[in-house]
Amino acid sequence: MNSDIGEDKVPLLQLLTPEGARVTGRGNSAYRKRIAGLKPEQLRGMYRDMVLTRRFDDEATSLQRQGELGLYAPSRGQEAAQVGNAYALAPQDFVFPSYREHGVLQVRGVDPVDRLEFYRGTDHGGWNPLEYNAQVYTVVIGSQALHAAGYAMGVQRDGLVGTGDPAKDTAVVTYFGDGATSQGDVNEGLVFAAVNQAPVVFFCQNNQWAISEPTTRQTRTPLYKRGEGFGIPSLRVDGNDVLACYAATQEALERARSGGGPTFIEAFTYRMGAHTTSDDPTRYRTTEQEEIWRKRDPIDRLRILLENEGAIDGDFEAELRAEADALGERLRERTRKLEPATKTQMFETVYATEHSIVSEDRAWFEAYEAGEPTDATYATSAPAGAASQTAVAQQGGTR
Amino acid sequence: MANQSFPLPDVGEGLTEAEIVEWRVKPGDPVQVNQTIVEIETAKSLVELPSPWSGTVAGLLVEPGTTVEVGTPIIEITVGGAAASDGGPGSDVPAADSAGLSDSSDSEASGSVLVGYGTQEAKASGRRRRYQDGRSATSAPSPSAPSPSAPSPSAPAPSAPAPSAPVRAAQAPPAPAPAPAPTGGVVSVPAPGTNTRVLAKPPVRKLAKDLGIDLAGVHASGPGGIVTREDVLAHQAAAQPKPLATYAGDTEPWLESGAVSVDGRETRVPVKSVRKRTAEAMVASAFTAPHVTVFHTLDVTRTMELVENLKKDRDFSEVKVTPLLIAAKAVLLAIRRHPQINASWDEAAQEIVYKHYANLGIAAATPRGLVVPNIKDAHRLDLLELATAIADLTATARDGRTQPSAMTGGTFTITNVGVFGIDTGTPILNPGEAGILAFGAIRQQPWVHDGELAVRWVTQLSLSIDHRLVDGELGAKFLADVAAVLQDPARGLVWGR
């Protein structure tokens, strides 16, 4: 079942080794220049955001186990890919996450409590995307690739690409996993982005597991080569290397903002936790494999670098631990108090302006909720539909 | 200092119940927020639950091995304030509370934390009664399930001795602290039946307490019978579970969570889950219903021909056709001709309950043990629907996803011992049913056919019946009818609806 998509067979951009040392080879000097200017406080910021993202993960997982969240999808192991990528963003750039981009949203400044509204089921989104230039979590696998391609085409048509003004030129990033590359939506997004040369970065975090399906069941070719097939410049980076992810994203964003079109980045990483709190990875993968990746923990390698370069000390670590504890406590306190939004909220944000069909639906729903008699056709059509479904199911059974 | 109770959450999406596998805390223990307190098993996986609060465990409300519905309170935690009940009124709970746990198999880590309930009969409070009802609705339908009794949840935890409390040697040995290691606990040596106070210096007492060792069971080598530090450490070393001698690729899943004896020659595994339910059901059945078993050997060559033909049939192309399918159909036809066998003995009401429906159980060996899910209203199904139902039922059982509701309400069971290459057996009735058919292996054998010796497909059937309501004559006629259909499936046309 082995095909040539694994880590050993494919060139991989790495600037920071698992042992926490900077890579000094000859082949990557262009990327090394991009990180040479990163100041200690910027590296500390990355480290802080990665640690806080992991704490957010742990706390949210516990809250789900305590019955406070309906579901949670942890990002453990993918902090470097997400944080490194997000640090390359400009304020005017816009991101379209999946349901796992907690690190990206941490860097974008979305309140962690707001982020749990969705997982508690008290709100359809949790924040105003325009406030952070970050779309809400998207659960439908891969659909955000289309949203991002469309938004990027809009950016083009607004004339916000290739002006040469760094405060104006805008790029878009969308995030998805290895499993999503099998979805039509992602491939359609790649087609539209490529032929329109839209300013969008496809950031694929290959965490090697589409729930329980390994990447070998999704592709015969390394995923970054998918981008090349659409005519999109593509590369694979070490997704557990925050510096490589930063440098590769920066290059891609510059290409996008200057009118050079889309880029496909495969961040090769590993989902250290479960797919979601409803999943049990012990049923389909080995602890040996998990152990190999635990030794490549993205947070550990950045910490070692910072320690060796004298960028952090014990005081910094203690303060960060306290900050993480405070974050945990705030999440526990505030999440338990989150109340459901009004039931009619779903009708309010579908269209920007009044829409006759949505208004009709809303009126019916309000009457139903109030216990008033509703339109009879609604009530009778449902059982008829159910009956015909049953008939179809039975036919299906006897085929 | 308020008591909070933690209701069992839905840790998946839309799960309705879970089994309490192992408590990681015991009454009186201090707990931190997000500390693991219990391991549960859902239909999907094993899950550890973290504590929502910091405080002290006031009481465990559900026994390990019990399945409870989502929303059921499972633990009470006294939130806020310092831990440690101060040995105030009520802390001197009589030894009787833990007496039922003196059995050595129960002194294993997870069992002993339930000091105070789990073994006594009667005097169940209203709260527990409700819980017990919920349990009987979701677990195996065993009439003899022990009724757990409980202390009132507000009673102070008896197992939190004040630090200076004397060791009450044999009266109420303190529960061994649960070993943090997930597999197995220390097999503790029962305390000798002396009432004398054990002599030891305070640091040694502390060491013993930290290691979860009862000083009363430790051999004292010091002057004047004092237990020394070395004695405690030697005891600890001797009581450590020994790793089993295994070789690569050797998996012995039945030993999981067991504790190896001191000499390494035995492993004690707590009886839980499916094993426990199977045992309860079989004991209940074997010692309440007088079993009679009748046997029949027959030529099923025509059934085998029918199976081969059905395999080629387009209608059956997507479903597995096996002789078991024809046997199931034969049983349903025989039930139709002898409905008295499709019945249940109601001892309490002194009534026989005749069922006008057939919920046909199929015994299935699964990685989790024996389960007997049944096909609801099997008498209404045509052959293809029956085949699909059997395939679904066995696939679900092998995946370990059989729901409790699928295992209740059966009216007749088939156990397909033939798949193991066995000719026949004397099956034990599924509780609440009056008949069970064992379907043996089908082999090519010499057989007199049409007056000549021929090689034919031959099998054995055996039928166990509850003799309280089914007599030998009825059992014999029923079995003969099942055999008649298997000998000549065309008989099904005559008897079918």
Interface residues (C-beta under 8 A of the other chain):
Chain A: D58 E59 S62 Q64 R65 Q66 G67 E68 G70 L71 T277 S278 D279 D280 T282 R283 G328 R332 G397 T398 R399
Chain B: F6 P7 L8 P9 D10 V11 G12 E13 V33 N34 K44 S45 L46 V47 E48 L49 P50 S51 P52 D315 E318 L384 E385 T388
